[in-house]
Amino acid sequence: MAVTSARRVPGGRPGAAARSQAAAPTAAVRRAAAVTRAPSAGGLAAPADVRERHAPDSIVLAVVIALTGLGILMVYSSSAMSGYADGDGTLAIVGPQFVWAALGIAGLLVAMRSDYRWLRLLSLPAVLVAGALLVLVLFSPWRIEVSGSTQWLKLPGLPVIQPGEFAKLALVVYLAHWMARRGTEIRSIRGGLLPFVVIVAPFLVLIFKSPDLGSTFVLGVTVVVMLFVAGGNLVGILAIGGSAALAAAMLLKGYQLERLESFRDPFANALTTAFQTVQGLLALGLGGLFGGGLGDRAAAGGIVLPNAHNDYIFAVIGQEFGFVGASLVVVAFLLLAWRGMRISLAAPDTFGALLAAGITAYLCVQAFVNIGVVVALLPVTGITLPFVSAGGSSLIVSLAAAGILLAVSRETSAHGGWVDASGDRGRRHGRAHLPGPGRRPFAPRPASRA
C-alpha cells in the first residue's frame, strides 16, 4: 500500500488536514475490504481474496437471449402445422419449449448472480450422478428408445430427460476443478494425461454406446480443448485424439456406416439414407437471400423435412429468413466463441479460466456440428442447436452453462491474463497456473509465503 507523507506543523504534530487525509481509507483499502471467501479445492474455506464484481458480459447475455427467443419462434413455426395435422394442437411442442425456456432463464439468472467457485464443491457429486444416469440409459427399464437410439430416460415422477446433455456440463465443471488442482502437473504423462483419460473415457464410452455419435464428438473435442488450455502435453493430446477416432471408427454400427457412405454423394441416395440431408439442402436453397418469411415452410407445396423443430431447425431458419438470417445465427455463435475466450483469458483464477474455456467450447462446437450436418459438411448425426432446437434437457443445460459463463465474466480483470487464487493453491499441488504448451504465464509468480 502506498504511504502518503503528512506535512508537519511547527511543534512536530501533523496538521488537521493531514490527519484527516491519513484517517480516510484509500480506494485500495476499500476494495480489499470487499472480499468473499471462496471454497477451496478441498471444500474448506479459503483465505479471503479480493473479488471485484461488475456487470456481466453484455454481448454474451444478448446473444443467449436472442438465440433463445429465436428458438421459441422457430420451434413454433416448424411444428405448429404438423401438430395441428396430427391432432395434438399447434402448441404441442412449443408450449413445453416455452416452459423449459422460462426455467432455463431463471437458472441462468441464479447462476449468473452466484459465486461460481461453489461449483467446486458440487463438481464431484454432479459428475457421479451424471455417470449413474448414463448407466441407467443403457441398462434400466426406464430408458426410452427412439429410432434405435436410447438417449432418453423417464424416471418415475419426472419428465423425460437426456442424461448426455447433463453429463457434458458436469464433466466440464469437474475437469476444470481437477485441472486447477493439478497445476503444472497436468503437463506430465503420469500425473496429467493418464488420469485425464481414466476420468473421461467412461463418459465417452457410455454416450457412444447410447448410441450418440454427435454428443460423443462434442464432448471429446471439448475436454481436449480444456486439456490443451490447461497446458497438457501436445503430443499426448494428438495421440489421444487419433486413438479415440480410430476406436470409434472400428465400433460404428451398420446404419452409421451407411450414413458415412451416403455423405460422399447425398443426391445419389436422396430417397434412402441421405433423404434428410437432401431435404435440408433443398430447404436452404428455397430460402434464397432473404427467405420466404416466417411460416413459409408450412405453405402449400412445402417440402418434407424430418426433425425440423429439432436437429434440422437451422434449415428452417434458412428457408424462412434466407441466407442473411442463417448467417446471423452463425455470427451469433462466433460472437459467443470470441467473448467466451476473452472471458477465459481475463478470468480471476485458474478454475474460472478453465470453466469459461470448457463451456465456450462445449456450446460452440455443438452449434457448429449441428450447422455442419445441415449444410452437408459433416455426416448426419442427431444433435441439437444450443438455445434454438426443441428439447428441454438441451435448453436448460445450455442456459445454465451460459449463466456460469456470465458469472465468470462478472469478475474478469483488465490485465488480460490468469492470476492465482487461493482456491487453486494447496500444500500438495503448489501453484496452479495456465500457461499453454510453449507459452509463458501471463501473470508474474507471486512471492512465496512463509
C-alpha positions as CSV (number, residue, x, y, z in Angstrom):
1,M,0.0,0.0,0.0
2,A,1.4,3.4,-0.9
3,V,2.3,5.6,2.1
4,T,1.4,9.3,1.9
5,S,3.5,11.7,3.8
6,A,1.8,14.2,6.1
7,R,3.0,17.8,6.3
8,R,4.1,18.6,9.8
9,V,3.4,21.9,11.5
10,P,5.7,23.6,14.0
11,G,5.7,21.7,17.1
12,G,6.2,18.3,15.4
13,R,2.5,17.2,15.1
14,P,0.6,16.7,11.9
15,G,-1.9,19.3,10.8
16,A,-5.6,18.7,10.9
17,A,-5.8,18.3,7.1
18,A,-3.0,15.8,7.2
19,R,-4.6,13.8,10.0
20,S,-7.9,13.8,8.1
21,Q,-6.2,12.5,5.0
22,A,-4.4,9.8,6.8
23,A,-7.6,8.6,8.5
24,A,-9.5,8.3,5.3
25,P,-9.2,4.9,3.8
26,T,-7.7,4.7,0.3
27,A,-9.5,3.2,-2.6
28,A,-7.3,0.1,-2.4
29,V,-8.2,-0.5,1.2
30,R,-11.9,-0.1,0.5
31,R,-11.7,-2.6,-2.4
32,A,-9.7,-5.0,-0.2
33,A,-12.4,-4.9,2.4
34,A,-15.0,-6.2,0.0
35,V,-13.9,-9.8,-0.1
36,T,-15.6,-13.2,-0.3
37,R,-14.4,-16.5,0.9
38,A,-14.3,-19.0,-2.0
39,P,-14.4,-22.7,-1.2
40,S,-11.0,-24.2,-1.5
41,A,-10.3,-27.3,-3.6
42,G,-10.7,-29.5,-0.6
43,G,-14.0,-27.9,0.3
44,L,-12.8,-25.8,3.2
45,A,-12.9,-22.0,3.4
46,A,-10.0,-20.4,1.6
47,P,-8.2,-17.3,2.7
48,A,-10.0,-14.1,1.7
49,D,-9.3,-12.8,-1.9
50,V,-10.3,-9.6,-3.4
51,R,-13.5,-10.1,-5.6
52,E,-14.4,-7.1,-7.5
53,R,-17.7,-7.9,-9.3
54,H,-19.0,-5.8,-12.2
55,A,-21.8,-6.2,-14.8
56,P,-21.8,-9.5,-16.8
57,D,-20.6,-9.6,-20.4
58,S,-23.4,-7.8,-22.2
59,I,-22.6,-9.4,-25.6
60,V,-22.8,-13.0,-24.3
61,L,-26.1,-12.1,-22.5
62,A,-27.6,-10.5,-25.6
63,V,-26.6,-13.4,-27.8
64,V,-28.0,-16.0,-25.5
65,I,-31.3,-14.2,-25.0
66,A,-31.6,-13.6,-28.8
67,L,-31.0,-17.2,-29.7
68,T,-33.4,-18.4,-27.1
69,G,-36.1,-16.1,-28.4
70,L,-35.4,-17.1,-32.0
71,G,-35.6,-20.8,-30.9
72,I,-39.1,-20.4,-29.5
73,L,-40.2,-18.7,-32.6
74,M,-38.7,-21.2,-35.0
75,V,-40.0,-24.2,-33.0
76,Y,-43.5,-22.8,-33.2
77,S,-43.1,-22.1,-37.0
78,S,-41.7,-25.6,-37.7
79,S,-44.1,-27.6,-35.6
80,A,-47.5,-25.8,-35.4
81,M,-49.0,-27.1,-38.6
82,S,-47.7,-30.7,-38.2
83,G,-49.1,-30.7,-34.7
84,Y,-52.4,-29.5,-35.9
85,A,-52.5,-32.1,-38.6
86,D,-51.7,-34.9,-36.1
87,G,-54.4,-33.7,-33.8
88,D,-52.0,-32.7,-31.0
89,G,-52.6,-29.0,-31.3
90,T,-50.4,-26.2,-32.6
91,L,-48.8,-25.7,-29.2
92,A,-47.9,-29.3,-28.6
93,I,-44.2,-28.8,-29.0
94,V,-43.6,-25.1,-28.5
95,G,-45.7,-25.0,-25.3
96,P,-43.3,-27.2,-23.3
97,Q,-40.4,-25.4,-25.0
98,F,-41.6,-22.1,-23.6
99,V,-41.8,-23.6,-20.1
100,W,-38.3,-25.0,-20.4
101,A,-37.0,-21.7,-21.7
102,A,-38.6,-19.9,-18.7
103,L,-37.0,-22.3,-16.2
104,G,-33.7,-22.2,-18.0
105,I,-33.6,-18.4,-18.0
106,A,-34.4,-18.4,-14.3
107,G,-31.4,-20.8,-13.8
108,L,-29.2,-18.6,-15.9
109,L,-30.0,-15.6,-13.7
110,V,-29.3,-17.6,-10.5
111,A,-26.1,-18.9,-11.8
112,M,-25.0,-15.5,-13.1
113,R,-25.5,-13.9,-9.7
114,S,-23.8,-16.7,-7.8
115,D,-20.1,-17.2,-7.0
116,Y,-19.1,-19.9,-9.5
117,R,-16.4,-21.2,-7.1
118,W,-19.0,-23.0,-5.1
119,L,-19.3,-25.3,-8.1
120,R,-16.1,-26.9,-7.0
121,L,-17.9,-28.4,-4.0
122,L,-20.6,-29.8,-6.3
123,S,-18.3,-31.0,-9.1
124,L,-17.7,-34.5,-7.8
125,P,-21.3,-35.3,-6.8
126,A,-22.6,-33.9,-10.1
127,V,-20.2,-35.9,-12.3
128,L,-21.0,-39.1,-10.3
129,V,-24.8,-38.5,-10.7
130,A,-24.3,-37.9,-14.4
131,G,-22.4,-41.1,-14.8
132,A,-25.1,-43.1,-13.0
133,L,-27.8,-41.6,-15.3
134,L,-25.8,-42.6,-18.3
135,V,-25.6,-46.2,-17.0
136,L,-29.4,-46.2,-16.4
137,V,-29.9,-45.1,-20.0
138,L,-28.2,-48.3,-21.2
139,F,-29.3,-50.9,-18.5
140,S,-32.5,-49.8,-16.9
141,P,-36.2,-50.4,-17.7
142,W,-36.7,-46.6,-17.6
143,R,-34.8,-46.0,-20.8
144,I,-36.7,-44.7,-23.9
145,E,-35.7,-46.0,-27.3
146,V,-36.4,-43.8,-30.4
147,S,-35.3,-45.0,-33.9
148,G,-32.8,-47.4,-32.4
149,S,-31.3,-44.8,-30.1
150,T,-31.6,-44.9,-26.3
151,Q,-30.6,-41.4,-25.3
152,W,-33.5,-40.6,-23.1
153,L,-34.6,-41.6,-19.6
154,K,-38.0,-41.5,-17.9
155,L,-37.6,-41.8,-14.2
156,P,-40.8,-42.2,-12.0
157,G,-42.4,-38.9,-11.3
158,L,-40.0,-36.9,-13.6
159,P,-40.2,-35.7,-17.2
160,V,-38.2,-37.3,-19.9
161,I,-34.5,-36.2,-19.7
162,Q,-31.5,-36.7,-21.8
163,P,-28.6,-37.6,-19.4
164,G,-26.0,-37.0,-22.1
165,E,-26.7,-33.2,-22.0
166,F,-26.2,-33.1,-18.2
167,A,-23.1,-35.2,-18.5
168,K,-21.4,-32.6,-20.8
169,L,-21.7,-29.7,-18.3
170,A,-21.0,-31.9,-15.3
171,L,-17.8,-33.2,-16.8
172,V,-16.7,-29.7,-17.9
173,V,-17.1,-28.4,-14.3
174,Y,-15.3,-31.4,-12.7
175,L,-12.4,-31.2,-15.2
176,A,-12.0,-27.5,-14.5
177,H,-11.7,-28.2,-10.8
178,W,-9.4,-31.2,-11.3
179,M,-7.1,-29.5,-13.7
180,A,-6.9,-26.4,-11.5
181,R,-5.8,-28.7,-8.6
182,R,-3.2,-30.4,-10.7
183,G,-1.5,-27.2,-11.7
184,T,1.8,-27.7,-13.7
185,E,1.5,-31.5,-13.0
186,I,-1.1,-31.6,-15.9
187,R,1.9,-31.4,-18.3
188,S,3.2,-34.8,-17.4
189,I,2.1,-38.1,-18.8
190,R,1.7,-39.9,-15.4
191,G,0.3,-37.1,-13.4
192,G,-1.8,-35.4,-16.1
193,L,-2.5,-37.3,-19.3
194,L,-3.2,-40.8,-17.9
195,P,-5.6,-39.7,-15.1
196,F,-7.3,-37.5,-17.6
197,V,-8.0,-40.5,-19.9
198,V,-9.3,-42.5,-16.9
199,I,-11.7,-39.8,-16.0
200,V,-13.0,-39.0,-19.4
201,A,-13.1,-42.4,-21.2
202,P,-16.1,-43.9,-19.3
203,F,-18.3,-41.0,-20.2
204,L,-17.3,-41.1,-23.8
205,V,-17.9,-44.8,-24.0
206,L,-21.3,-44.6,-22.3
207,I,-22.5,-41.8,-24.6
208,F,-21.1,-43.6,-27.7
209,K,-23.0,-46.8,-26.7
210,S,-26.3,-44.9,-26.5
211,P,-25.6,-44.5,-29.4
212,D,-25.0,-40.8,-29.7
213,L,-22.1,-40.2,-32.0
214,G,-22.7,-36.4,-32.2
215,S,-22.5,-35.9,-28.4
216,T,-19.5,-38.1,-28.2
217,F,-17.7,-36.0,-30.7
218,V,-18.7,-32.7,-29.0
219,L,-17.7,-33.9,-25.5
220,G,-14.4,-35.3,-26.8
221,V,-13.4,-32.1,-28.5
222,T,-14.4,-30.1,-25.5
223,V,-12.3,-32.0,-23.0
224,V,-9.3,-32.0,-25.3
225,V,-9.6,-28.2,-25.7
226,M,-9.7,-27.9,-21.9
227,L,-6.6,-30.1,-21.6
228,F,-4.8,-28.0,-24.2
229,V,-5.7,-24.8,-22.5
230,A,-4.5,-26.2,-19.2
231,G,-1.1,-26.8,-20.6
232,G,-1.3,-30.5,-21.3
233,N,1.2,-32.4,-23.4
234,L,0.5,-31.6,-27.0
235,V,1.9,-34.9,-28.4
236,G,-0.2,-36.8,-25.8
237,I,-3.3,-34.8,-26.8
238,L,-2.8,-35.7,-30.5
239,A,-2.3,-39.3,-29.6
240,I,-5.5,-39.4,-27.6
241,G,-7.5,-37.8,-30.4
242,G,-6.1,-40.2,-33.0
243,S,-6.7,-43.2,-30.9
244,A,-10.2,-42.2,-30.0
245,A,-11.1,-41.6,-33.6
246,L,-9.7,-44.9,-34.7
247,A,-11.5,-46.8,-31.9
248,A,-14.8,-45.1,-32.8
249,A,-14.4,-45.9,-36.5
250,M,-13.9,-49.6,-35.7
251,L,-17.1,-49.7,-33.5
252,L,-19.5,-47.9,-35.8
253,K,-22.8,-49.7,-36.4
254,G,-24.3,-50.6,-39.8
255,Y,-26.6,-47.6,-40.2
256,Q,-23.8,-45.3,-39.1
257,L,-21.5,-46.7,-41.8
258,E,-24.4,-46.2,-44.3
259,R,-24.6,-42.5,-43.3
260,L,-20.9,-42.1,-43.9
261,E,-21.2,-43.7,-47.3
262,S,-24.2,-41.5,-48.3
263,F,-22.3,-38.5,-47.1
264,R,-19.9,-38.8,-50.0
265,D,-22.8,-38.3,-52.5
266,P,-26.0,-37.4,-50.8
267,F,-28.1,-36.9,-54.0
268,A,-27.3,-40.5,-55.1
269,N,-29.1,-41.7,-52.0
270,A,-31.7,-38.9,-51.9
271,L,-34.6,-41.3,-51.2
272,T,-32.9,-43.6,-48.8
273,T,-30.1,-42.9,-46.3
274,A,-29.5,-39.3,-47.4
275,F,-33.1,-38.2,-47.5
276,Q,-32.8,-35.9,-44.5
277,T,-29.6,-34.3,-45.9
278,V,-31.1,-33.6,-49.3
279,Q,-34.3,-32.2,-47.9
280,G,-32.3,-29.9,-45.6
281,L,-30.3,-28.6,-48.5
282,L,-33.4,-28.0,-50.5
283,A,-34.9,-26.1,-47.7
284,L,-31.9,-23.9,-47.5
285,G,-32.0,-23.4,-51.3
286,L,-35.6,-22.4,-51.2
287,G,-34.8,-19.6,-48.8
288,G,-32.6,-17.7,-51.2
289,L,-31.1,-14.5,-49.9
290,F,-33.8,-13.2,-47.6
291,G,-36.1,-16.2,-47.2
292,G,-39.8,-16.7,-47.8
293,G,-40.9,-15.2,-44.5
294,L,-42.0,-16.6,-41.2
295,G,-44.2,-19.6,-41.6
296,D,-43.2,-20.1,-45.3
297,R,-42.4,-23.8,-44.6
298,A,-46.0,-24.5,-43.8
299,A,-47.2,-23.0,-47.1
300,A,-48.7,-25.2,-49.8
301,G,-46.1,-27.1,-51.6
302,G,-43.6,-27.0,-48.7
303,I,-41.1,-29.8,-48.6
304,V,-41.0,-32.6,-46.1
305,L,-38.2,-32.1,-43.5
306,P,-37.9,-34.7,-40.8
307,N,-36.9,-33.4,-37.3
308,A,-37.5,-29.8,-38.5
309,H,-38.1,-28.5,-35.0
310,N,-35.0,-30.3,-33.6
311,D,-31.9,-31.4,-35.4
312,Y,-32.7,-29.6,-38.6
313,I,-34.1,-26.3,-37.3
314,F,-31.2,-24.4,-38.9
315,A,-32.6,-25.5,-42.3
316,V,-36.0,-23.9,-41.3
317,I,-34.2,-20.7,-40.4
318,G,-32.5,-20.7,-43.8
319,Q,-35.8,-21.4,-45.6
320,E,-37.8,-18.7,-43.8
321,F,-35.1,-16.0,-43.3
322,G,-32.8,-16.9,-46.1
323,F,-29.0,-16.7,-46.3
324,V,-29.0,-13.4,-44.3
325,G,-30.9,-14.9,-41.4
326,A,-28.9,-18.1,-41.3
327,S,-25.6,-16.1,-41.5
328,L,-26.7,-14.0,-38.5
329,V,-27.1,-17.2,-36.4
330,V,-23.6,-18.2,-37.4
331,V,-22.3,-14.8,-36.5
332,A,-24.1,-15.1,-33.1
333,F,-22.2,-18.2,-32.2
334,L,-18.9,-16.7,-33.5
335,L,-19.5,-13.8,-31.1
336,L,-20.2,-16.3,-28.3
337,A,-16.9,-18.1,-29.1
338,W,-14.9,-14.8,-29.2
339,R,-16.4,-13.4,-26.0
340,G,-16.1,-16.7,-24.2
341,M,-12.4,-17.0,-24.9
342,R,-11.9,-13.4,-23.8
343,I,-13.7,-14.2,-20.5
344,S,-11.4,-17.2,-20.1
345,L,-8.3,-15.1,-20.7
346,A,-9.4,-12.4,-18.1
347,A,-10.7,-14.8,-15.5
348,P,-9.6,-14.1,-11.9
349,D,-8.4,-17.7,-11.2
350,T,-7.4,-20.9,-12.9
351,F,-10.7,-22.7,-12.2
352,G,-12.7,-19.8,-13.7
353,A,-10.4,-19.7,-16.8
354,L,-10.8,-23.4,-17.5
355,L,-14.5,-23.3,-16.7
356,A,-15.1,-20.5,-19.2
357,A,-13.0,-22.2,-21.9
358,G,-14.8,-25.5,-21.4
359,I,-18.3,-24.0,-21.5
360,T,-17.4,-21.9,-24.6
361,A,-16.0,-24.9,-26.4
362,Y,-19.0,-27.1,-25.5
363,L,-21.6,-24.7,-26.7
364,C,-19.8,-23.5,-29.9
365,V,-18.5,-26.9,-31.0
366,Q,-22.1,-28.4,-30.6
367,A,-23.5,-25.5,-32.6
368,F,-21.1,-25.9,-35.5
369,V,-21.6,-29.6,-35.6
370,N,-25.3,-29.1,-35.9
371,I,-24.9,-26.5,-38.6
372,G,-22.2,-28.6,-40.4
373,V,-24.6,-31.5,-40.6
374,V,-27.4,-29.4,-42.0
375,V,-25.2,-27.9,-44.7
376,A,-23.7,-31.3,-45.5
377,L,-20.2,-30.5,-44.3
378,L,-20.5,-33.4,-41.7
379,P,-22.2,-36.8,-41.8
380,V,-25.7,-36.9,-40.4
381,T,-25.8,-37.2,-36.6
382,G,-28.6,-36.2,-34.2
383,I,-27.5,-33.3,-32.2
384,T,-29.4,-30.1,-31.2
385,L,-28.5,-26.5,-31.9
386,P,-27.9,-24.9,-28.5
387,F,-30.6,-22.4,-27.3
388,V,-32.6,-22.9,-30.6
389,S,-33.6,-26.5,-31.1
390,A,-36.6,-28.1,-29.3
391,G,-35.6,-30.2,-26.3
392,G,-35.9,-29.5,-22.6
393,S,-32.7,-31.0,-21.4
394,S,-30.6,-29.3,-24.1
395,L,-32.2,-25.9,-23.5
396,I,-31.9,-25.9,-19.7
397,V,-28.3,-27.2,-19.6
398,S,-27.3,-24.7,-22.3
399,L,-28.8,-21.8,-20.4
400,A,-27.3,-22.9,-17.1
401,A,-23.9,-23.2,-18.8
402,A,-24.3,-19.7,-20.2
403,G,-25.2,-18.4,-16.7
404,I,-22.0,-19.9,-15.3
405,L,-20.0,-18.3,-18.1
406,L,-21.6,-14.9,-17.2
407,A,-20.8,-15.5,-13.6
408,V,-17.1,-15.7,-14.5
409,S,-17.4,-12.7,-16.7
410,R,-18.6,-10.6,-13.7
411,E,-15.1,-11.0,-12.2
412,T,-12.9,-10.6,-15.2
413,S,-9.9,-8.2,-14.8
414,A,-8.2,-5.9,-17.2
415,H,-4.8,-7.5,-17.1
416,G,-5.7,-10.0,-19.8
417,G,-4.1,-13.0,-18.1
418,W,-4.7,-15.5,-15.4
419,V,-3.7,-14.9,-11.8
420,D,-3.6,-17.3,-8.9
421,A,-6.5,-17.6,-6.4
422,S,-6.2,-19.3,-3.1
423,G,-8.8,-21.9,-4.1
424,D,-6.3,-23.3,-6.6
425,R,-3.4,-23.5,-4.2
426,G,-2.7,-26.2,-1.8
427,R,0.2,-27.9,0.0
428,R,0.3,-30.8,-2.4
429,H,-0.3,-29.2,-5.7
430,G,1.5,-25.9,-5.3
431,R,0.9,-23.0,-7.6
432,A,-1.7,-23.6,-10.3
433,H,-1.5,-21.6,-13.5
434,L,-2.5,-21.9,-17.1
435,P,0.4,-21.5,-19.5
436,G,-0.4,-23.5,-22.6
437,P,2.3,-25.5,-24.4
438,G,5.2,-23.3,-25.3
439,R,3.7,-20.2,-23.6
440,R,4.9,-18.3,-20.6
441,P,2.5,-17.4,-17.7
442,F,0.5,-14.3,-18.2
443,A,0.9,-13.1,-14.6
444,P,4.1,-13.0,-12.6
445,R,4.7,-15.7,-10.0
446,P,3.6,-14.4,-6.6
447,A,6.1,-14.1,-3.8
448,S,6.5,-17.2,-1.7
449,R,4.7,-17.1,1.7
450,A,6.3,-18.1,4.9
